[in-house]
Amino acid sequence: MKGYEIFSKTMEELKLTPMFGNPGSTEIPLLRGVKDYVLTLHDSISVGMADGYAQYSGKPALVNLHTLPGVANSMASIHTARLNHSPVIVTSGQQDSRHAFYEPMLWHDLESLVGNAVKYFYEVKNGEDIERVMKRAYSISMEPPAGPVFISFPMDVVDENADYMNLPCSLPNTDLVDYGAVEKVLQLIMQSSNPALVAGAEIDQFNAHEELEKFASKLGIPVYTEPMSNRAGFNSESMQNAGDLPPATTAINLALLKHDFILNIGGEFTLYPYLPSPLLPGKKVVTVSLTPSYKFGEYITSNPKLFLNELNKFAEKKGDFVRAMDNSLTNLVARERRVMGVTYVLQKARKEFSNYVIVDEAISSSLLVRKNMGYSPRSYFTAKSGQLGWGMPAAAGISLKSPRVLQIVGDGSIMYAIQTLWTIVNYNLPVKILVLDNGGYTILKSFSGSFYPGLEKAPYLTFSNDILKIAESFGVESREADPDLKEMKWLAEGNSPKLLLARVPKTIPKLFI
């Protein structure tokens, strides 16, 4: 078999379809046997689509990039896949190795370019490499912490002859439980005066929502969601839900001030911006995770779902925490209705999209998106890196596995990957898009107002685009919301892609301490 035939056969055997990509001349030799290819009109969009697809499906997704230019264009998305713990297999072409000595056009040392943004890199040396490196990459991408891997294919190598060997592909064992630590954790909880739980993205990754809710209910203690989680942390409807932790050290310390023991299950404490306070001084912190970071506290390497199963066998009542009901929301929505405030818009969206997957890239409104739309299993996704231009591609990727996807995006963020609309329309993907248009980079205005007063008025933080005309030019049916938001029901109707623009107030929220 030719190398490119081995590639497509391995791709089909591992069920790595579809392939997401934006090819160039160096990739054409590799693609001759590929039947299921989803084209994007910018390289980074293909990585974002694969990221969303991989997270939602729980399986590796395959990307094809155009050597140096395409990989360079995609580095932010590859970095985001790493932080999101998304098993993305990135492939690219490479110049014909027979004249690499001359450093021809499009040639580059791709390993130096991708660096530590990927878990594994290999440039194929001969036809026999292809099957075995793809299966190795598949396994490594899934090994905790899951993340992107990279394979480079020189143009000449994919025409070499080799045998297909039907090699096995081993998946990593994630059924790991430190049974000796179960009793220790329970003792720490019972001995503490006021314990708390923190839920992280691994709860969603390993489908541990039910086990965590049962544990929290048995104990009667609060559960917070990790700062800036990229996935659903803890069921928003649970009476043990204490809300999201903020990302800055001082704010985290204040939120957890009354707790002397914190059990962090499957989460990381993402910090931003810098504040001089140390993180959780004097607190006993234990993290249960398959991806320990060793940043602070004590770590127990275990699958969160299986560890919680063991904890639930012996858990006893410790507290009587019940979340306070927020009765102010009704009045807030009534006040905001007059100006089409963000909370008012999101409450309308929650009514129509309660059973949808939410992909959040409404950066200055993300806190409100989380609060109003809520968390449930595989229901919320965002970029752990803070990257703009990830959300719409990720929503498109998820829509290949789920018919109900709503992307909530800002008027600034949407422009970073606007070409995604072509892919959404061309493949008739059922993505609904709600644009919160506040007339500029409001997150930067808020940051400037808190730390560099006066700069929030800088002209380069304010702009305007006719997003409706742009969307319509790609063939997306689009409307602007009127004050009663009756168009929200229109947005939810049917399976065709649609976009609704809501012009929300341009006031600058105070998002930073």
C-alpha positions as CSV (number, residue, x, y, z in Angstrom):
1,M,0.0,0.0,0.0
2,K,1.0,3.6,-0.5
3,G,1.6,5.7,2.6
4,Y,-1.4,7.9,1.9
5,E,-3.6,4.7,1.7
6,I,-2.3,3.5,5.0
7,F,-3.1,6.9,6.4
8,S,-6.8,6.8,5.3
9,K,-7.2,3.2,6.3
10,T,-5.8,3.9,9.8
11,M,-8.0,7.0,10.0
12,E,-11.1,4.9,9.3
13,E,-10.0,2.1,11.6
14,L,-9.7,4.5,14.5
15,K,-13.0,6.2,13.5
16,L,-11.2,9.5,13.2
17,T,-13.8,11.0,10.9
18,P,-14.5,13.6,9.9
19,M,-11.2,15.2,9.4
20,F,-11.3,19.0,10.0
21,G,-8.9,21.1,8.0
22,N,-7.7,23.8,5.6
23,P,-5.2,22.2,3.2
24,G,-2.4,23.5,1.1
25,S,-0.2,22.1,-1.6
26,T,1.9,20.1,1.0
27,E,-1.2,18.3,2.2
28,I,-2.7,17.3,-1.1
29,P,-0.6,14.1,-1.4
30,L,-1.8,12.9,2.0
31,L,-5.5,13.5,1.3
32,R,-6.0,11.4,-1.8
33,G,-7.7,8.6,0.2
34,V,-9.6,10.8,2.7
35,K,-13.4,10.7,2.1
36,D,-14.8,12.7,5.0
37,Y,-13.2,16.1,5.1
38,V,-14.8,19.2,6.8
39,L,-13.4,22.3,5.2
40,T,-12.8,25.5,7.1
41,L,-11.8,28.8,5.6
42,H,-9.1,29.5,8.2
43,D,-6.7,27.0,9.7
44,S,-7.4,27.8,13.4
45,I,-11.1,27.2,12.8
46,S,-10.4,23.5,12.1
47,V,-8.6,23.1,15.4
48,G,-11.4,24.8,17.3
49,M,-14.0,22.6,15.6
50,A,-11.9,19.5,16.5
51,D,-11.6,20.8,20.1
52,G,-15.3,21.1,20.5
53,Y,-16.0,17.8,18.8
54,A,-13.4,16.0,21.0
55,Q,-14.6,17.4,24.2
56,Y,-18.3,16.7,23.6
57,S,-17.7,13.2,22.2
58,G,-14.9,12.2,24.6
59,K,-12.9,10.8,21.7
60,P,-9.9,12.1,19.7
61,A,-10.6,14.3,16.7
62,L,-8.4,14.7,13.6
63,V,-7.1,18.0,12.1
64,N,-5.3,18.7,8.9
65,L,-3.3,22.0,8.6
66,H,-1.2,23.5,5.9
67,T,2.4,23.1,7.1
68,L,4.2,26.3,8.3
69,P,1.5,28.9,7.5
70,G,-1.4,26.8,8.7
71,V,0.3,25.6,11.9
72,A,1.4,29.2,12.7
73,N,-2.1,30.4,12.1
74,S,-3.4,27.8,14.5
75,M,-1.1,28.0,17.5
76,A,-3.5,29.8,19.7
77,S,-6.2,27.1,19.1
78,I,-3.6,24.4,19.7
79,H,-2.6,26.0,23.0
80,T,-6.3,26.2,23.9
81,A,-6.8,22.5,23.2
82,R,-3.9,21.8,25.6
83,L,-5.5,23.8,28.4
84,N,-8.9,22.4,27.6
85,H,-7.5,18.9,27.9
86,S,-8.9,18.1,24.4
87,P,-7.6,15.0,22.6
88,V,-6.9,16.6,19.2
89,I,-4.6,14.8,16.7
90,V,-3.1,17.6,14.5
91,T,-1.6,16.6,11.2
92,S,0.2,18.7,8.6
93,G,2.1,18.2,5.4
94,Q,5.7,19.0,5.1
95,Q,7.9,19.9,2.2
96,D,9.4,17.0,0.2
97,S,12.3,15.8,2.3
98,R,14.5,15.3,-0.7
99,H,15.1,19.0,-1.0
100,A,14.7,20.0,2.7
101,F,18.4,20.8,2.8
102,Y,17.7,23.9,0.7
103,E,14.9,25.1,3.1
104,P,12.4,25.6,0.2
105,M,9.2,27.6,0.4
106,L,6.8,26.3,3.1
107,W,9.6,24.3,4.8
108,H,10.1,24.8,8.5
109,D,11.1,22.9,11.6
110,L,7.6,22.3,12.8
111,E,8.6,20.8,16.1
112,S,10.3,24.0,17.2
113,L,7.1,25.9,16.1
114,V,4.6,23.9,18.1
115,G,6.9,23.4,21.1
116,N,5.3,22.3,24.3
117,A,1.8,23.2,23.1
118,V,1.4,19.6,22.1
119,K,2.1,16.4,24.2
120,Y,3.8,14.6,21.4
121,F,5.4,15.4,18.1
122,Y,6.7,13.1,15.3
123,E,7.7,13.8,11.7
124,V,7.1,10.6,9.6
125,K,10.4,9.2,8.3
126,N,9.0,6.4,6.0
127,G,5.8,4.6,5.0
128,E,6.0,2.1,7.8
129,D,5.8,4.9,10.4
130,I,2.3,6.0,9.4
131,E,0.1,3.4,11.0
132,R,2.1,3.0,14.1
133,V,2.6,6.7,14.7
134,M,-1.1,7.4,14.2
135,K,-2.0,4.8,16.8
136,R,0.6,6.0,19.2
137,A,-0.7,9.6,18.8
138,Y,-4.2,8.4,19.4
139,S,-3.2,6.8,22.7
140,I,-1.1,9.7,23.9
141,S,-3.8,12.2,23.1
142,M,-6.2,10.3,25.5
143,E,-3.7,9.8,28.3
144,P,-4.4,12.1,31.2
145,P,-4.1,15.0,30.9
146,A,-5.7,14.6,27.5
147,G,-4.4,17.0,24.9
148,P,-3.2,17.7,21.4
149,V,-0.5,15.7,19.6
150,F,1.1,16.5,16.3
151,I,2.2,14.4,13.2
152,S,4.1,15.9,10.3
153,F,3.9,14.2,6.9
154,P,6.6,15.0,4.3
155,M,5.2,15.0,0.8
156,D,7.4,12.2,-0.6
157,V,7.0,9.8,2.3
158,V,3.2,9.4,1.7
159,D,4.0,7.9,-1.7
160,E,6.3,5.2,-0.2
161,N,5.1,1.6,-0.2
162,A,4.6,-0.2,3.1
163,D,2.5,-3.0,4.6
164,Y,-0.6,-2.3,6.8
165,M,0.2,-4.3,9.9
166,N,-3.1,-4.1,11.8
167,L,-1.3,-3.0,15.0
168,P,-3.2,-2.8,18.2
169,C,-4.1,0.7,19.6
170,S,-4.1,0.7,23.3
171,L,-6.1,3.2,25.3
172,P,-4.8,4.5,28.7
173,N,-6.3,3.2,31.9
174,T,-8.2,6.0,33.6
175,D,-9.9,3.7,36.1
176,L,-7.4,4.7,38.8
177,V,-8.4,5.0,42.4
178,D,-6.2,5.6,45.4
179,Y,-8.3,3.5,47.8
180,G,-6.0,4.3,50.7
181,A,-6.7,8.0,50.4
182,V,-10.5,7.6,50.6
183,E,-10.5,7.1,54.4
184,K,-8.0,10.0,54.9
185,V,-10.2,12.4,52.9
186,L,-13.3,11.5,54.9
187,Q,-11.5,12.0,58.1
188,L,-10.3,15.4,57.0
189,I,-13.8,16.4,56.2
190,M,-15.3,15.1,59.5
191,Q,-12.4,16.7,61.6
192,S,-12.7,20.1,59.9
193,S,-15.0,22.8,61.4
194,N,-16.4,24.0,58.0
195,P,-15.4,22.0,54.9
196,A,-16.2,22.9,51.3
197,L,-16.0,21.1,48.0
198,V,-14.8,22.7,44.7
199,A,-15.9,21.1,41.4
200,G,-13.7,21.2,38.3
201,A,-13.9,20.4,34.6
202,E,-13.0,16.8,35.2
203,I,-16.4,16.3,36.8
204,D,-17.9,16.8,33.3
205,Q,-15.0,15.1,31.5
206,F,-15.5,11.8,33.5
207,N,-19.3,12.2,33.9
208,A,-19.2,12.4,37.7
209,H,-22.0,14.9,38.1
210,E,-24.4,12.4,39.8
211,E,-21.7,11.1,42.1
212,L,-20.7,14.6,43.2
213,E,-24.2,15.8,43.8
214,K,-24.9,12.7,45.9
215,F,-21.8,13.2,48.0
216,A,-22.5,16.9,48.6
217,S,-26.1,16.1,49.6
218,K,-25.0,13.4,52.0
219,L,-22.5,15.7,53.7
220,G,-24.7,18.8,53.5
221,I,-21.8,21.1,52.6
222,P,-21.4,23.7,49.8
223,V,-19.9,23.0,46.4
224,Y,-18.2,25.8,44.5
225,T,-17.2,25.6,40.8
226,E,-13.5,26.1,40.0
227,P,-12.5,29.6,38.8
228,M,-13.1,30.0,35.0
229,S,-14.0,26.4,34.4
230,N,-14.1,25.5,30.7
231,R,-16.8,22.9,31.3
232,A,-19.8,22.4,33.5
233,G,-18.7,22.1,37.1
234,F,-21.6,21.4,39.5
235,N,-25.3,21.2,38.8
236,S,-26.7,24.8,39.1
237,E,-30.0,23.5,40.4
238,S,-28.6,21.6,43.3
239,M,-29.3,23.0,46.8
240,Q,-25.6,22.5,47.6
241,N,-24.5,24.8,44.8
242,A,-22.5,27.8,46.1
243,G,-21.7,29.3,42.8
244,D,-18.5,30.0,40.8
245,L,-15.3,31.0,42.4
246,P,-13.7,34.2,41.0
247,P,-10.2,33.9,39.5
248,A,-8.2,36.4,41.6
249,T,-6.4,35.2,44.7
250,T,-7.9,37.8,47.0
251,A,-11.5,37.1,45.7
252,I,-11.0,33.4,46.1
253,N,-9.7,33.8,49.7
254,L,-12.8,35.9,50.5
255,A,-15.2,33.5,49.0
256,L,-13.7,30.6,50.9
257,L,-12.8,32.6,54.1
258,K,-15.0,30.6,56.5
259,H,-13.9,27.2,55.3
260,D,-10.9,25.5,56.9
261,F,-10.8,22.4,54.6
262,I,-11.3,22.5,50.8
263,L,-11.6,19.3,48.8
264,N,-11.0,20.2,45.1
265,I,-12.4,17.5,42.8
266,G,-11.1,17.5,39.3
267,G,-10.4,21.2,39.1
268,E,-7.6,23.8,38.7
269,F,-7.4,27.3,40.2
270,T,-7.0,29.5,37.2
271,L,-5.8,33.0,38.3
272,Y,-6.3,36.4,36.7
273,P,-5.3,39.2,37.2
274,Y,-2.4,39.2,39.5
275,L,-3.1,40.3,43.1
276,P,-0.4,40.2,45.8
277,S,-2.4,37.9,48.2
278,P,-1.1,34.3,48.5
279,L,-3.7,31.7,47.5
280,L,-5.7,30.2,50.4
281,P,-3.1,30.8,53.2
282,G,-3.6,28.6,56.2
283,K,-6.2,26.4,54.5
284,K,-5.9,22.6,54.2
285,V,-6.5,21.9,50.4
286,V,-6.6,18.4,48.8
287,T,-7.1,17.9,45.1
288,V,-8.4,14.7,43.6
289,S,-7.6,14.6,39.9
290,L,-6.1,12.5,37.1
291,T,-4.1,15.6,36.0
292,P,-2.4,16.9,39.2
293,S,-0.5,20.2,38.7
294,Y,1.3,20.3,42.0
295,K,0.7,24.1,42.3
296,F,-0.5,24.1,45.8
297,G,-1.9,21.7,48.5
298,E,-1.9,17.9,48.4
299,Y,-2.8,15.8,45.4
300,I,-4.5,12.5,45.1
301,T,-4.2,10.9,41.7
302,S,-7.6,9.3,41.0
303,N,-10.5,9.2,38.6
304,P,-13.0,11.7,40.2
305,K,-16.0,9.6,39.4
306,L,-14.6,6.4,40.9
307,F,-13.1,8.2,43.9
308,L,-16.5,9.8,44.6
309,N,-18.1,6.4,44.3
310,E,-15.9,5.2,47.1
311,L,-16.5,8.3,49.2
312,N,-20.2,7.9,48.9
313,K,-20.1,4.4,50.5
314,F,-19.0,6.0,53.8
315,A,-20.1,9.6,53.7
316,E,-22.0,10.9,56.7
317,K,-23.8,14.2,57.4
318,K,-21.4,17.0,58.3
319,G,-23.3,20.3,57.7
320,D,-26.6,21.8,56.8
321,F,-25.7,24.1,54.0
322,V,-28.6,25.0,51.7
323,R,-28.1,27.7,49.1
324,A,-29.9,31.0,49.6
325,M,-32.6,31.7,47.0
326,D,-31.9,34.8,44.9
327,N,-35.2,36.8,44.9
328,S,-33.6,39.8,43.4
329,L,-33.5,38.4,39.9
330,T,-37.1,39.1,39.0
331,N,-36.7,42.8,39.9
332,L,-33.4,43.0,38.0
333,V,-34.9,41.5,34.9
334,A,-37.8,43.9,35.1
335,R,-35.4,46.9,35.4
336,E,-33.1,45.6,32.5
337,R,-36.0,45.1,30.2
338,R,-36.2,48.8,29.5
339,V,-32.7,48.9,28.2
340,M,-32.4,45.3,26.9
341,G,-29.8,44.5,29.7
342,V,-27.7,41.3,29.4
343,T,-29.4,39.5,32.3
344,Y,-32.8,40.2,30.7
345,V,-31.5,38.8,27.3
346,L,-30.0,35.7,29.0
347,Q,-33.2,35.0,31.0
348,K,-35.1,35.0,27.7
349,A,-32.4,32.7,26.2
350,R,-32.6,30.3,29.1
351,K,-36.4,29.9,28.6
352,E,-35.9,28.9,24.9
353,F,-32.6,27.1,25.1
354,S,-32.7,25.3,28.5
355,N,-31.8,21.9,26.9
356,Y,-29.1,23.3,24.6
357,V,-25.3,23.0,24.8
358,I,-24.0,26.5,25.6
359,V,-20.7,27.6,24.0
360,D,-19.7,30.8,25.7
361,E,-17.5,33.5,24.2
362,A,-19.3,36.5,25.5
363,I,-16.1,37.5,27.4
364,S,-17.4,40.6,29.3
365,S,-20.7,38.8,30.1
366,S,-19.4,35.3,30.8
367,L,-20.1,35.6,34.5
368,L,-23.7,36.4,33.7
369,V,-23.9,33.6,31.1
370,R,-22.8,31.1,33.7
371,K,-25.2,32.4,36.3
372,N,-28.2,32.6,34.1
373,M,-27.8,29.7,31.8
374,G,-26.5,27.3,34.5
375,Y,-24.6,24.0,34.5
376,S,-25.7,20.5,33.7
377,P,-23.7,17.5,32.2
378,R,-22.0,18.4,28.9
379,S,-24.0,21.6,28.7
380,Y,-21.4,24.4,28.9
381,F,-18.1,24.9,27.1
382,T,-15.6,27.8,26.9
383,A,-11.9,28.3,26.2
384,K,-9.7,27.8,29.2
385,S,-7.0,30.0,27.6
386,G,-9.2,33.1,27.2
387,Q,-8.7,32.8,23.4
388,L,-11.1,34.8,21.2
389,G,-12.1,33.0,18.0
390,W,-12.5,29.6,19.6
391,G,-16.2,29.7,20.4
392,M,-17.9,29.6,17.0
393,P,-15.6,26.8,15.7
394,A,-16.2,24.8,18.8
395,A,-19.9,25.2,18.6
396,A,-19.8,24.0,15.0
397,G,-17.7,21.0,16.0
398,I,-20.1,20.1,18.8
399,S,-23.1,20.5,16.5
400,L,-21.8,17.5,14.5
401,K,-22.7,15.4,17.6
402,S,-25.6,17.4,19.1
403,P,-28.5,19.0,17.2
404,R,-28.9,21.7,20.0
405,V,-26.1,24.1,20.2
406,L,-26.3,27.8,21.2
407,Q,-23.2,30.0,20.9
408,I,-23.4,33.2,23.0
409,V,-20.7,35.6,21.7
410,G,-19.7,39.2,21.9
411,D,-19.6,41.6,18.9
412,G,-15.8,41.7,19.3
413,S,-15.2,38.0,19.7
414,I,-17.4,37.0,16.7
415,M,-15.0,38.7,14.3
416,Y,-12.0,36.5,15.2
417,A,-13.4,33.5,13.4
418,I,-16.2,34.9,11.3
419,Q,-15.3,32.6,8.4
420,T,-16.8,29.7,10.5
421,L,-20.2,30.9,9.2
422,W,-19.2,29.5,5.8
423,T,-18.6,26.0,7.2
424,I,-21.8,26.2,9.3
425,V,-23.9,27.0,6.2
426,N,-22.0,24.7,3.8
427,Y,-22.5,21.7,6.0
428,N,-25.9,22.9,7.3
429,L,-24.8,22.7,10.9
430,P,-27.6,23.4,13.5
431,V,-25.8,26.2,15.3
432,K,-27.8,29.0,16.8
433,I,-25.8,32.2,17.5
434,L,-26.8,34.9,20.0
435,V,-24.6,38.0,19.7
436,L,-24.4,40.4,22.6
437,D,-23.4,43.7,20.9
438,N,-22.0,46.2,23.4
439,G,-20.0,48.2,20.9
440,G,-16.4,47.3,21.5
441,Y,-14.0,45.5,23.8
442,T,-15.9,45.9,27.0
443,I,-13.7,43.4,28.9
444,L,-10.7,45.6,28.2
445,K,-12.6,48.7,29.1
446,S,-13.4,47.1,32.5
447,F,-9.8,46.0,33.0
448,S,-8.5,49.5,32.1
449,G,-11.0,51.2,34.4
450,S,-9.9,49.1,37.4
451,F,-6.2,49.2,36.9
452,Y,-5.4,52.1,34.4
453,P,-8.2,54.6,34.9
454,G,-8.9,56.8,31.9
455,L,-7.6,54.3,29.3
456,E,-11.1,52.8,29.1
457,K,-11.9,55.8,26.9
458,A,-9.2,54.9,24.4
459,P,-10.7,55.0,20.8
460,Y,-9.1,51.6,19.9
461,L,-11.4,49.8,22.4
462,T,-14.6,51.0,20.7
463,F,-15.7,49.9,17.2
464,S,-18.8,48.9,15.3
465,N,-19.5,46.3,12.6
466,D,-22.6,45.5,10.7
467,I,-22.7,41.9,11.9
468,L,-26.2,41.2,10.4
469,K,-25.0,42.1,6.9
470,I,-21.8,40.0,7.4
471,A,-23.8,37.0,8.5
472,E,-26.3,37.3,5.7
473,S,-23.4,37.5,3.2
474,F,-22.4,34.0,4.3
475,G,-26.0,32.8,3.9
476,V,-27.0,32.8,7.6
477,E,-30.5,34.0,8.3
478,S,-30.2,36.9,10.8
479,R,-32.3,39.3,12.8
480,E,-31.9,42.1,15.3
481,A,-33.8,41.7,18.5
482,D,-36.4,44.2,19.5
483,P,-37.0,45.2,23.1
484,D,-39.6,42.4,23.9
485,L,-37.1,39.8,22.4
486,K,-39.8,37.8,20.6
487,E,-37.1,36.9,18.1
488,M,-35.6,34.6,20.7
489,K,-38.3,32.1,19.9
490,W,-37.6,32.5,16.2
491,L,-33.9,31.8,16.9
492,A,-34.7,28.4,18.6
493,E,-37.1,27.3,15.8
494,G,-35.9,24.6,13.3
495,N,-32.5,23.1,12.8
496,S,-31.0,25.6,10.3
497,P,-28.3,28.0,11.4
498,K,-29.5,31.4,12.6
499,L,-28.1,34.5,14.2
500,L,-29.8,36.9,16.5
501,L,-28.2,40.3,17.4
502,A,-29.1,41.9,20.7
503,R,-27.9,45.4,21.3
504,V,-27.1,45.5,25.0
505,P,-26.1,48.6,27.0
506,K,-22.6,50.0,26.4
507,T,-22.1,50.7,30.1
508,I,-18.8,49.3,31.5
509,P,-19.3,46.6,34.2
510,K,-16.9,46.3,37.1
511,L,-15.4,42.9,36.5
512,F,-12.1,43.2,38.3
513,I,-11.2,43.9,41.9
